[in-house]
Amino acid sequence: MRHFMAIVAFAIAAASASLASAQPIVTADPGRYAAELSNNMAVGGIAPLRALFTEMYPTGLPTNVEAALITFERAITVRRAIEARVIEDVTLADSFRTIYLYHYYGSTYWVFTRVDFVRIGDEWALSGASFGSDWTMVAMVTTPDFHPSGQPPRR
């Protein structure tokens, strides 16, 4: 089951990278947005992820996203996470920001989530999201210019 969930989640990373038909989700503070998503997932299980993707794709979820959500919803039957945290928040050139979340729901059920934002003037737009049971399904290769959000770039 775990292997299947990882494979399904990989498809989400590819599908969610381009949201050409979606309405932009805009926030002044990506860190707060991600923290709220994390808190909601800590008490609501996978339901907040479904709500996020539904907002990202108002005309209907891509088939692979729907399939992955259903897989996780069926596997994770408890809504309250035992462990929930923002595990990394990195920025590139004050233009691209990636935030990683981690939730553990007991037994062998954990979920890694990545949310990506791009700067649009004074605000940020959610540019993509992915989730999976394996870190490698959501991890993004970074360059040395990525730095912890809220800190100046490394020199």
Beta strands, then each sheet from edge to edge (+ up, - down):
strand 1: 26-27
strand 2: 83-92
strand 3: 96-104
strand 4: 110-120
strand 5: 123-132
strand 6: 147-148
sheet 1: 1+ 5- 4+ 3- 2+ 6-
end
